[in-house]
Structure formats: structure tokens, C-alpha cells
Amino acid sequence: MAITEVKNKVILNTSKVEFICPVCKTKKLLDVPNSVIAEAKQLTTMSIAKGLVCDHQFQAFVDKNFQVRGYQRVDFEFESKEKEEKILNLNHDEQEENKLFENLILEGNYLEYKPRETINKNKKFLDNEVITSKKKEMTLEEIYNEFWEFIDKNNERFRDFIEKDLRRNQVHLIY
């Protein structure tokens, strides 16, 4: 279903797509530009940023019918480092102007400004780039939900999860 939306005198055709976080299962309807899906051959891979649906970043695979066909968690993120020499040479007004342009989203005739604030912790430097390490301890349930297909049905450690998991009782047809 297409929705015509007017943003700053720009007409954008979008469709509502429900995204579900693969980590915390939070659901949210988002407007997806029709032009993005129309240009894809099969599936469109969409990166869902932190804060858009929940506090997690993940990828969603959307088909031509605007149906989500799968999700993938992001294990590691690269964050770029601003070039300090450039900023030192610019005066305050030029710095603010440049920051505005860094957060522009251009999609066909569509233009949107999405400011983002990043806090870089646990920085490691490699070839003048910043690599941000975000390692999270996973619970046993999170490990099971991520890798349930690969866990043997007789595994003692995951026995409680296996017994309650409805996915294991479903018949899978192979085409």
C-alpha cells in the first residue's frame, strides 16, 4: 500500500513495513521509500540504525512486496574518525555548516536531515581509522535464539529452551 507523504514540499511515495528487532523483538512500522524497493533485483538489504526501532542495530531483508524475509544482527560496527586537522583549520561557523551536510540523506528527489550523535568509547586505531569495539556478553537464551538451528536436540545445556521451542516442532518442507 503506497502512501504519499509531503515533506518540505517534496512528494515521497512510501509503504509501511513492520520491522522486528532480532535481539529484543521490539516492533515498529517504518516508512520505506518505494523507489528503494523498485530499484532492487530481488531482496533489498536495509540497515536499521540504533534508535530507529530500538537500541540495537540490525539488517532487514525486504522483498519486492514490502515483506521482511529475514533479519541479521550486526556483530561489529565501524565508526569513522573526523579528521582533526581539517576541523582545526575551520572557524566555528564553517564547522557547524559542515556538520549539517554530514547528516543529509539523499534518496532520488528526496532529501532528509538526520542528525546523529556518536560517542566513541573503547577506540582502537588502525591505519588512521577508528575501530570501535562493542562486545556484549550474550545470555544463554540469546545464544539459543541466534543459533537454535545448529544446536542438537539432545544438548543438555539448552534442554529447557529446546523443550519450549515451537520452531523445532514445525515440519520444514524442502522445495
C-alpha positions in Angstrom: 0.0 0.0 0.0 1.6 3.3 -1.1 1.3 6.4 1.0 2.1 9.8 -0.5 3.8 11.9 2.1 4.7 15.6 1.8 7.9 16.6 3.5 9.2 20.1 2.9 7.3 20.3 -0.4 8.8 17.1 -1.7 6.4 14.3 -2.5 7.7 10.9 -1.4 5.9 7.6 -2.1 6.4 5.2 0.8 5.0 2.0 2.1 4.7 1.0 5.7 6.9 -2.0 6.7 6.9 -3.6 10.1 10.4 -4.3 11.4 11.1 -6.6 14.4 14.4 -6.4 16.2 16.0 -9.8 16.1 17.5 -9.2 19.6 14.8 -7.7 21.8 11.7 -8.4 19.5 10.6 -4.7 19.6 8.2 -4.0 16.7 7.9 -0.7 14.7 6.3 0.4 11.5 8.6 2.4 9.3 8.0 4.2 6.0 10.2 2.7 3.3 10.6 4.7 0.0 9.1 2.8 -2.9 12.0 3.8 -5.1 14.4 1.8 -2.9 12.5 -1.4 -3.3 11.7 -0.8 -7.0 15.4 -0.5 -7.9 16.4 -3.8 -6.3 16.5 -7.0 -8.3 15.3 -9.4 -5.5 15.8 -8.5 -1.9 16.7 -5.1 -0.5 19.1 -5.2 2.4 18.2 -2.4 4.8 20.4 -1.3 7.7 18.3 -0.3 10.7 20.2 2.1 12.8 20.2 2.2 16.6 17.3 4.2 17.9 15.2 3.7 14.9 13.3 0.7 16.2 15.1 0.0 19.5 18.6 0.3 21.0 20.0 -2.3 18.6 21.4 -2.1 15.1 20.4 -4.8 12.6 19.8 -5.5 9.0 16.5 -6.5 7.4 15.9 -8.2 4.0 12.8 -6.8 2.3 11.3 -8.3 -0.9 9.5 -6.6 -3.8 6.2 -7.0 -1.9 7.5 -5.0 1.1 7.6 -8.1 3.2 10.5 -8.7 5.6 12.1 -12.0 4.7 14.7 -12.1 7.4 17.0 -10.3 9.8 20.6 -10.2 10.6 22.2 -8.9 13.8 25.2 -6.6 13.5 28.2 -8.0 15.4 30.6 -5.2 14.8 30.4 -1.6 13.8 33.0 0.7 12.2 32.7 4.3 13.1 34.7 6.9 11.1 37.1 9.4 12.7 36.7 13.0 11.9 39.9 14.5 10.5 41.1 16.7 13.3 43.5 18.7 11.1 40.6 19.9 9.0 38.5 20.9 11.9 41.3 22.9 13.5 41.7 25.0 10.3 38.0 25.8 10.0 36.3 28.6 12.0 33.3 27.9 14.2 30.6 28.8 11.5 32.2 26.6 8.9 32.4 23.7 11.4 28.7 23.9 12.1 27.9 24.2 8.4 29.9 21.1 7.6 28.3 19.1 10.4 24.9 19.8 8.8 25.9 18.3 5.5 27.4 15.2 7.1 23.9 14.1 8.2 22.0 14.6 5.0 20.2 11.6 3.4 19.7 11.9 -0.3 17.3 9.4 -2.0 16.4 10.2 -5.6 14.5 13.5 -5.2 14.1 13.1 -1.5 16.3 14.9 1.0 16.2 14.4 4.7 18.4 15.7 7.6 19.0 13.1 10.4 21.4 14.4 13.0 23.3 11.8 14.9 25.4 12.0 18.0 28.1 9.4 18.4 30.1 8.7 21.5 33.3 6.8 20.7 34.3 4.5 23.6 36.9 1.7 23.5 38.7 3.2 20.5 41.4 1.3 18.6 43.3 2.9 15.8 44.2 1.1 12.6 45.6 3.0 9.5 44.3 6.3 10.8 40.7 4.9 11.1 38.9 4.4 14.3 37.6 0.9 15.1 35.0 0.9 17.9 34.8 -2.4 19.7 31.3 -3.1 21.2 31.4 -6.5 22.8 28.3 -7.7 24.6 28.0 -10.8 26.8 25.1 -12.9 25.5 22.8 -14.7 27.7 22.1 -18.4 27.2 18.7 -17.6 25.8 20.2 -15.1 23.3 22.7 -17.7 22.2 20.0 -20.3 21.7 17.7 -17.9 19.7 20.6 -17.0 17.5 21.9 -20.5 16.8 18.9 -22.8 17.5 19.1 -24.5 14.1 22.6 -25.7 14.8 22.0 -26.9 18.4 21.5 -30.7 18.7 18.1 -31.6 20.2 19.8 -33.7 22.9 22.0 -30.8 24.1 21.8 -30.7 27.9 22.8 -27.1 28.3 19.9 -25.9 26.2 17.4 -28.5 27.2 14.8 -26.0 28.7 14.9 -23.9 25.6 14.6 -26.9 23.2 11.6 -28.3 25.0 9.7 -24.9 24.8 10.8 -24.0 21.3 7.8 -24.3 18.9 10.1 -23.8 15.9 11.6 -27.3 16.4 8.2 -29.0 16.2 7.3 -27.4 12.8 7.7 -29.5 9.7 10.1 -28.0 7.2 9.4 -28.6 3.6 12.3 -28.7 1.1 11.5 -27.5 -2.4 
